[in-house]
Amino acid sequence: MGDWHGGVLIGFDLETTGTEPGESRIVTAAVVEVRAGEVLGRRCWLADPGIPIPQQAAAIHGISTERAVAEGRPAREVADEVAGALAGHWRQGAVVVAYNAAFDLTLLSAELARYGLPSLAERLGGPATGPVVDPLTIDRAVDRYRRGKRTLEAACAVYGVVLDRAHDAGADALAAVQVARAIAARHPQVAALSPDALHARQGAWHERWARDFQSYLRRQGAPDAVVDPAWPLRGAVPAPA
């Protein structure tokens, strides 16, 4: 039996300058340690991303360029510490939970490459990541035909999770853990998997979704649309800029 949902879960979230993980930069980050639903620890970071924060992004997460410059720490230090925190939890046997994990982990990996820092794989001594639980990927698989949005806010509504401060990294990281636990409670076949088995299953689920979504986009008039099937890291992490 898995019982991954009853062990230590590490909620992880980034708020960023944009939506393209190869180009966007970290603005805020959170790593929240949860056991059986109880928060044991929380680390949050505010970074100076080194580039202007677009108004559209600032309107979502509430961090302006001026505040990031005045109060944020160098992006290189933040990326290094966030990666170190995740790797440390993985080495201790924890599971990292991230909603839309392929975005956050790919963006973090791109930041590490950008600043010439050790990758997650180098920190872990082999695997690209430790075990990851992505409630978005699981939800798409177990409730494949549900209509409506698949945002974290929408998932919280479906699974009865209260999210008071959407797009606050700490709140989103904790909500991702709570949604993951709620999915496990509702779907015993997911709860029963070991962390490694669930990780592998999510890779297959994401690949299927990416293939289907790509076909849909092409039928809708975008013949060159490509949806990356790789999970939890997208296929190519950009070289440092």
Sequence and secondary structure as in RCSB ss.txt:
>XXXX:A:sequence
MGDWHGGVLIGFDLETTGTEPGESRIVTAAVVEVRAGEVLGRRCWLADPGIPIPQQAAAIHGISTERAVAEGRPA
REVADEVAGALAGHWRQGAVVVAYNAAFDLTLLSAELARYGLPSLAERLGGPATGPVVDPLTIDRAVDRYRRGKR
TLEAACAVYGVVLDRAHDAGADALAAVQVARAIAARHPQVAALSPDALHARQGAWHERWARDFQSYLRRQGAPDA
VVDPAWPLRGAVPAPA
>XXXX:A:secstr
   GGGSEEEEEEEEES S TTT  EEEEEEEEEETTEEEEEEEEEEE SS   HHHHHHH   HHHHHHH EEH
HHHHHHHHHHHHHHHHTT EEE TTHHHHHHHHHHHHHHTT   HHHHHTSSSSS EE HHHHHHHHTTT  S  
SHHHHHHHHT   SSTT HHHHHHHHHHHHHHHHHH HHHHTS HHHHHHHHHHHHHHHHHHHHHHHHHTT TT 
      SS S      
